[in-house]
Amino acid sequence: MSPAEITAYLHANIPLTQAMGVEVESSDVDALVLRAPLEPNHNHLGTAFGGSLSAIATLAAYGVVWLALGDGRAHVVVKDTSMRFRRPVRSDIRAVCRLPEEETMRIIREEFSQKGRARLHLRAVIEDAGDPAVEFEGTFVATR
């Protein structure tokens, strides 16, 4: 799917993404990169609101699971997450979630194909001025 198609899917199925202004910057075999403007996502200090940071990091990882499985019938849910807020985000929000190595993805796809269920642990990073500002870790479960 193209970045525009993924963005349209997110906006249609997760209304918060439209309110936040989330757009897919890029999507390839290595990573999914989401972007959102600071303006609708800022707090009283003019930095990115923690809830917006949490949402876009979760969305980046969710998107990786959904895209990696390549099955439109997959039902993806978040099982658990943790966040580390290292420094304020003062610019537009940019979340990067990298896919696991190909052998891990092969095993996960095989498990999903055979059992109709798979679990995937992912990390995402939100950058500010090119430096990591927020670190996300989460476990996602996909079922058919």
C-alpha positions as CSV (number, residue, x, y, z in Angstrom):
1,M,0.0,0.0,0.0
2,S,1.1,3.5,-0.7
3,P,1.6,6.1,2.2
4,A,-1.6,7.9,1.0
5,E,-3.6,4.6,1.1
6,I,-2.3,3.8,4.6
7,T,-3.2,7.3,5.7
8,A,-6.7,7.0,4.3
9,Y,-7.1,3.7,6.0
10,L,-6.0,5.1,9.4
11,H,-8.3,8.2,9.0
12,A,-11.3,6.0,8.1
13,N,-10.8,3.4,10.8
14,I,-9.2,5.3,13.7
15,P,-10.9,8.8,13.8
16,L,-8.3,10.2,16.3
17,T,-5.7,10.0,13.5
18,Q,-7.6,12.6,11.4
19,A,-8.0,14.9,14.4
20,M,-4.3,14.7,15.2
21,G,-3.4,15.3,11.5
22,V,-1.5,12.0,11.3
23,E,0.0,11.3,7.8
24,V,2.2,8.4,6.7
25,E,5.6,9.9,5.7
26,S,6.9,6.6,4.4
27,S,6.3,2.8,4.5
28,D,8.7,0.2,3.2
29,V,10.1,-3.2,4.1
30,D,12.2,-1.7,6.9
31,A,10.0,0.8,8.7
32,L,6.7,2.8,9.0
33,V,7.2,6.5,9.6
34,L,4.2,8.6,10.8
35,R,4.1,12.4,11.1
36,A,1.7,14.8,12.8
37,P,1.8,18.6,13.1
38,L,2.6,20.1,16.5
39,E,-0.3,22.6,16.3
40,P,-3.3,20.2,17.1
41,N,-1.1,18.1,19.4
42,H,0.5,20.7,21.8
43,N,0.1,21.2,25.5
44,H,0.0,24.4,27.6
45,L,3.8,24.6,27.3
46,G,3.8,24.6,23.5
47,T,5.4,21.1,23.4
48,A,3.8,17.9,22.1
49,F,1.2,16.6,24.5
50,G,2.1,13.3,26.1
51,G,-1.1,11.7,25.0
52,S,-0.5,12.6,21.4
53,L,3.0,11.2,21.6
54,S,1.7,8.0,23.1
55,A,-1.0,7.7,20.4
56,I,1.3,8.2,17.4
57,A,3.9,5.8,18.7
58,T,1.2,3.2,19.3
59,L,-0.2,3.9,15.8
60,A,3.2,3.4,14.2
61,A,3.7,0.0,15.8
62,Y,0.0,-1.0,15.1
63,G,0.6,-0.1,11.5
64,V,3.7,-2.2,11.3
65,V,1.9,-5.2,12.6
66,W,-1.1,-4.7,10.2
67,L,1.2,-4.1,7.2
68,A,3.6,-6.9,8.0
69,L,0.9,-9.5,8.2
70,G,-0.5,-8.5,4.9
71,D,-3.9,-9.8,5.8
72,G,-6.8,-7.3,5.6
73,R,-8.8,-9.6,7.9
74,A,-6.3,-9.4,10.7
75,H,-7.7,-7.9,13.9
76,V,-4.8,-6.1,15.7
77,V,-4.9,-5.1,19.3
78,V,-2.4,-3.7,21.7
79,K,-1.6,-6.0,24.7
80,D,0.8,-3.9,26.7
81,T,3.1,-0.8,26.3
82,S,5.7,1.3,28.0
83,M,6.9,4.7,27.2
84,R,10.1,6.7,28.1
85,F,9.8,10.4,27.7
86,R,13.5,11.5,27.4
87,R,13.0,15.2,26.3
88,P,10.2,17.5,25.2
89,V,9.1,17.4,21.5
90,R,9.1,21.0,20.3
91,S,8.5,20.4,16.6
92,D,6.2,18.3,14.4
93,I,5.9,14.8,15.7
94,R,7.7,12.0,13.8
95,A,7.3,8.4,14.9
96,V,9.5,5.6,13.4
97,C,8.7,1.9,14.0
98,R,11.1,-0.5,12.4
99,L,10.1,-4.0,11.4
100,P,11.8,-7.0,13.1
101,E,14.4,-8.9,11.2
102,E,13.0,-11.0,8.3
103,E,13.4,-14.3,10.0
104,T,11.3,-13.1,12.9
105,M,8.7,-11.8,10.5
106,R,8.7,-15.2,8.6
107,I,8.0,-17.0,11.9
108,I,5.2,-14.6,12.9
109,R,3.5,-14.8,9.5
110,E,3.7,-18.6,9.5
111,E,2.2,-18.7,13.0
112,F,-0.6,-16.3,12.0
113,S,-1.3,-18.3,8.8
114,Q,-1.4,-21.6,10.7
115,K,-3.0,-20.6,14.0
116,G,-4.9,-17.5,13.1
117,R,-3.1,-15.7,15.9
118,A,0.4,-14.0,16.4
119,R,2.1,-11.8,18.9
120,L,4.7,-9.2,18.1
121,H,6.8,-7.0,20.3
122,L,7.9,-3.7,18.7
123,R,9.8,-0.6,19.4
124,A,9.1,2.9,18.1
125,V,11.0,6.2,18.5
126,I,9.7,9.7,18.3
127,E,12.4,12.1,17.2
128,D,12.8,15.9,17.9
129,A,15.3,17.8,15.8
130,G,16.7,14.4,14.6
131,D,17.4,13.1,18.2
132,P,15.3,10.4,20.1
133,A,12.9,12.1,22.4
134,V,10.4,9.3,23.2
135,E,10.9,5.6,23.3
136,F,7.9,3.2,22.9
137,E,7.8,-0.5,23.4
138,G,4.6,-2.6,22.9
139,T,3.3,-6.0,22.4
140,F,0.6,-6.5,19.9
141,V,-1.7,-9.5,19.2
142,A,-3.2,-10.2,15.8
143,T,-6.1,-12.6,15.3
144,R,-8.2,-13.5,12.4
